[in-house]
Amino acid sequence: MIEFETDIQNGIAPLTVNFYSDASCFNGATYEFGDGDFAIIDNSTTIFEHTYSEPGTYYVTVISYESNIEQKATFPIVIDGATHLPEDIVFDFSWSPDINYPNTPIQFTSNIEGEYDSLEWLFGNYTTSTNPNPLATYRYYGYYPMTLTVKRGTASKTKMKVIKITNSDTRPPELVMLFADELCIEV
């Protein structure tokens, strides 16, 4: 699983955003920041920053290389007058199982400390949820940028990770048979 995260995804210009990458999982990556600037990182880089000087919505595209296969993920950075969540709200999220296949439900779990008004999941496959611990299913293999946004009043904070849905099928034969038609696998 490759993960890309930011410390913040919305705020007031000028806004410096720290980007974090799980560098051990890929051979290199290019970050296109959506404002005409970009950064090329290798597998030894785990944190770097970019400053947005003007208000607007910027779509950051991450192009990573794993086993010489290019993977892309895009996520928004919003620079406006939004306020940030107070520091007493800390959150993260995870999912299980660790290895995921198409058409297999995945349990997502939020871990939120502090009081909040609402939350929203964007799963990267055009589905959403406001449930703190939802189930989601991905139809195709690939990499999906997903976010969890936590809100209190007018303040919000978003955390983004990328989930990998694998096309490598190591499931028991009876499960492979269930999905063989959709995945075009000959059994």
N, C-alpha and C positions, 0 to 999 in steps of 0.2 A: 504494500500500500504506500503510495506517495502522498505526502501531506504538504500543503502550502497554507500558511496562515498569515494574517496581519494582526497587528495589535489594535487597529481601529480601522473602520471602513466608512466613517462619516465624521464630519467636523467642520470647523470654520477655517477658511483660507487665511494665511498660508498654513497648510497641514503637512507635517512630516509623518509618513507612514512607515513603520518597520515591517519588513517582509521576512518571514521565517520559512525555511525549507528543511525537509528531512533529507539532507544531502547524501546520506548513505544509500538512498534508494534509486538514484538515477545517475547517469553519466554527465549530465549538464542540463542547463535550462536557460531559456531566454524569457525575460519579463518585458512585455510591451506595456508601458504604463498608461496608454490611452491619451497622453498629452504630447505625443511625438518623441518622447524619450524612451530608452530601453536600457536593460542591463543584461549582460551575459554572465552567468555564474557557472562555476565548475562544481564538482562534488565535494570540495573542501569548504565551500561557502554555506553558512547556515543562517546568517542574519545580515541584512543590508537595508538601507532606507532610501526613500524617494520623497521629495517635497513637492506638493501641489500648491501652486501660488494663486490660482484663479478658481472661483466657484464654478461648479458644473458637475456632471456625472461622467466619470471616466471608467471605461471598461478595460480592466487589466487582463491581458492574455498571457498565460503561462504556457510555454512550449517546452516540454521536457522530453528527455531521451532515455528510454529504458530498454536495454537489449537492442539498441539501434533502431527502435521503433519510436516515431514521433507521436506524442500525445499532447492534446491541447485542452486547456480549461480557461474559461473566462468568468470574471466576477466584477461587480461594480464597486467603485469608490465614489462616494457622494460628498462633495465639498459645498457646504452651504452654511446656514445659521443654526444647524441642529446642535443641541447641547448633548453632552456625554453623560452616560450613566454615572452616578456617584460611585466612588471607590468601594463602598460597602457591598456592592453587587459584583460577585465574581462568578464566572460560569465557564463551563466547558461541555463537551458532549462526546459520546462514543457510540459504537455500534457493535453488534455481534450477530453472526460469527465474524471472525477476522478475515476469512476467505469467503468471497461471495460469488454467486453464480446468477445468471439471468433467470428470471421468473421464480426466484426463491425469496420469501419474505425475510427482511432484515429488521432487527429490533434496534431502534435508536433510543438512546438514553441521555437526557439532559441532567447536568449536575449544576444547579444554580444555588448560590449562597447569597442570601439577602432578599429583601422584598422587591417584587416586580409586579407590574400590571398585566402584561401579556408577553407572549412569545410567538414566534413564527418560524417554521422550518421551510426552506426551499431546497428540494432534493436534487435539483439539477436535471430532472427528467420531466419538467413541467407539472410536477405535483407539489402540493404544500400541505402543511398541517399546523394546527395550533395546540395539539396534544403535547404535553411535556415529554412523553415517551412513546412515540408513534412507531408503527410498522410501515415499511415502504418496500416496494418491489421494483426492480429495474428489468426492463424487457430485453435489453441488448447488453453485450459486454462492452467495456470501455471505461473511461474515467469520467466521473461526474463531479463537478464542483457543487458543493452543498453548503448551505449557511443556516445558522441558528441566530435569530435576532431577538434580543431581550429588551423590553420597553418598560419604562416607568415614567409616567407623565408624558412630556414631550421629548424626553431623552431616550436614546437607544444605543445599543452596541451590537455589532455583528461579528460572529466568528465564522470563518470559512475553512473547510477541509475538503479534500478530494478523495472520493471513495473509488476503489478499483473493483469493477465487476469483471471477473476473469472468464476467459474462454477456454481455459485449460480444464478439462473435465476429469476429475479424479473421484467423482461420486460413485457410489455403488451402482452396478449395472441397472437395477430397477429404477433408479432415479434418472439415469441417462436416458432410458427408454421413454420416460414421461415427457422429456423435452426434446427428443431427437428430431421430430418433425419441424419444430420451430427453429432449432439451431442448425438444421441441415446437417446433422451428424449421421453418418451411416453406422448402424450397429449390427 
